[in-house]
């Protein structure tokens, strides 16, 4: 991993540009975007169809090789939708495709390359139709791990975890860990243990942003403009 050679002020300007880009180019494509949304490389977020709703303090991270795609191809008389709750984390490569209705609760985390779809998109025998569509509901504080697939008609209960690479074809109850293809419950979580959520992390967003800013000042404060340009044009070992 390369060290960040940017001067503090350059990073601040870059972060402001990302937020401006998200507000100017992405927000108009959404029926609702909550307060405090944070986009990283929003030019790699693709939104197609209407309506898509994203709640407060969402973190959406994309990259050039792992775009985030939120797509609606309505197969339900034009009533398809995507709703993403508050404090959710969407990592690079996440795809959410709705032909009916996809509802994602608060404090959910969707890891790299995870895929949520409520539709087959092709019929078994009639390949020119969109196939069967059934709503997907994901509860609060659900963690969907790397490359997991959530299929049509599935409900995932609050606090549950879907393991990496799992293919979820049936409902997962609350406080469960599911893994495999097809996914099955392999562990139950203890409901008596206090659960910390992303809402706790954002309980004081102003203080959180100040803490992150202080970290940037500490790590980038000694960086210079010339040193940053040198690292881009003439990188050397240790950069």
MORAPE-V473485 format. One record per residue. N is the residue number from 1. RES is the residue in one letter. SS is DSSP state (H for helix, E for strand, - for the rest). PHI is phi as a letter, one per 40 degrees, with the letter a starting at -180 (999 if undefined). PSI is psi in whole degrees, -180 to 180 (none if undefined). Layout:
N;RES;SS;PHI;PSI
N;RES;SS;PHI;PSI
This chain:
1;X;-;999;130
2;X;-;c;143
3;X;-;c;147
4;X;-;c;109
5;X;-;c;0
6;X;-;c;140
7;X;-;c;154
8;X;H;d;-44
9;X;H;c;-33
10;X;H;c;-43
11;X;H;c;-40
12;X;H;c;-43
13;X;H;c;-38
14;X;H;c;-43
15;X;H;c;-40
16;X;H;c;-38
17;X;H;c;-41
18;X;H;c;-44
19;X;H;c;-39
20;X;H;c;-43
21;X;H;c;-46
22;X;H;c;-42
23;X;H;c;-40
24;X;H;c;-40
25;X;H;b;-34
26;X;H;c;-43
27;X;H;d;-39
28;X;H;c;-19
29;X;H;c;-6
30;X;-;b;143
31;X;-;c;-33
32;X;E;a;134
33;X;E;b;119
34;X;-;c;171
35;X;-;c;152
36;X;-;g;14
37;X;-;c;139
38;X;E;b;121
39;X;E;b;136
40;X;E;b;119
41;X;-;f;58
42;X;H;c;-18
43;X;H;c;-9
44;X;H;b;16
45;X;E;b;126
46;X;E;b;125
47;X;E;b;127
48;X;E;b;128
49;X;-;g;176
50;X;-;a;140
51;X;-;b;144
52;X;E;b;131
53;X;E;b;135
54;X;E;b;132
55;X;-;c;-168
56;X;-;c;147
57;X;-;f;39
58;X;-;c;144
59;X;E;b;117
60;X;E;b;117
61;X;E;b;123
62;X;-;b;167
63;X;E;a;166
64;X;-;c;-31
65;X;-;c;-4
66;X;E;b;77
67;X;-;c;152
68;X;E;c;128
69;X;E;b;121
70;X;E;b;112
71;X;E;b;135
72;X;E;b;118
73;X;-;b;97
74;X;-;c;123
75;X;-;b;15
76;X;-;b;57
77;X;-;f;36
78;X;-;g;13
79;X;-;b;16
80;X;-;c;153
81;X;E;a;161
82;X;E;b;126
83;X;E;b;124
84;X;E;b;128
85;X;-;c;-166
86;X;-;c;150
87;X;-;g;25
88;X;-;c;152
89;X;E;b;125
90;X;E;b;116
91;X;-;c;169
92;X;-;d;142
93;X;-;g;-2
94;X;-;c;136
95;X;E;b;131
96;X;E;b;116
97;X;E;b;120
98;X;E;b;129
99;X;-;b;-10
100;X;-;b;-92
101;X;E;a;128
102;X;E;b;122
103;X;E;b;123
104;X;E;b;126
105;X;-;c;-168
106;X;-;c;153
107;X;-;g;23
108;X;-;c;152
109;X;E;b;125
110;X;E;b;112
111;X;-;c;176
112;X;-;d;133
113;X;-;g;9
114;X;-;c;151
115;X;E;b;128
116;X;E;b;124
117;X;E;a;139
118;X;-;b;17
119;X;E;a;152
120;X;-;c;-30
121;X;-;g;-16
122;X;-;a;142
123;X;-;c;153
124;X;-;d;-43
125;X;-;b;-23
126;X;-;b;94
127;X;-;c;0
128;X;-;b;4
129;X;-;b;167
130;X;-;c;-5
131;X;-;g;-168
132;X;-;c;139
133;X;E;b;132
134;X;-;b;136
135;X;-;d;148
136;X;E;b;132
137;X;E;b;123
138;X;E;b;123
139;X;-;c;-167
140;X;-;c;146
141;X;-;g;37
142;X;-;c;139
143;X;E;b;116
144;X;E;b;115
145;X;-;c;178
146;X;-;d;126
147;X;-;g;16
148;X;-;c;153
149;X;E;b;127
150;X;E;b;121
151;X;-;c;173
152;X;-;d;149
153;X;-;g;7
154;X;-;c;142
155;X;E;b;130
156;X;E;b;124
157;X;-;c;163
158;X;-;d;142
159;X;-;g;0
160;X;-;c;161
161;X;E;b;132
162;X;E;b;120
163;X;-;c;163
164;X;-;d;133
165;X;-;g;3
166;X;-;c;151
167;X;E;b;109
168;X;E;c;114
169;X;-;b;-11
170;X;-;b;163
171;X;-;d;146
172;X;E;b;125
173;X;-;c;172
174;X;-;c;154
175;X;-;f;45
176;X;E;b;155
177;X;E;b;123
178;X;E;b;144
179;X;E;a;161
180;X;-;h;177
181;X;E;b;105
182;X;-;c;153
183;X;-;c;140
184;X;E;b;157
185;X;E;c;125
186;X;E;b;-10
187;X;E;a;150
188;X;E;b;138
189;X;-;c;149
190;X;-;c;112
191;X;-;c;-12
192;X;-;c;-12
193;X;-;c;131
194;X;-;c;134
195;X;-;b;119
196;X;-;c;135
197;X;-;b;174
198;X;H;c;-24
199;X;H;c;-35
200;X;H;c;-39
201;X;H;c;-37
202;X;-;c;19
203;X;-;c;-29
204;X;-;b;82
205;X;H;c;-34
206;X;H;c;-44
207;X;H;c;-40
208;X;H;c;-47
209;X;H;c;-36
210;X;H;c;-40
211;X;H;c;-45
212;X;H;c;-40
213;X;H;c;-40
214;X;H;c;-38
215;X;H;c;-44
216;X;H;c;-42
217;X;H;d;-43
218;X;H;c;-43
219;X;H;c;-29
220;X;H;b;-6
221;X;-;d;-31
222;X;-;c;-3
223;X;-;c;147
224;X;-;b;160
225;X;H;c;-43
226;X;H;c;-40
227;X;H;c;-38
228;X;H;c;-47
229;X;H;c;-40
230;X;H;c;-40
231;X;H;c;-27
232;X;H;c;-40
233;X;H;c;-39
234;X;-;b;68
235;X;-;c;148
236;X;-;b;170
237;X;-;c;134
238;X;-;g;-11
239;X;-;c;none
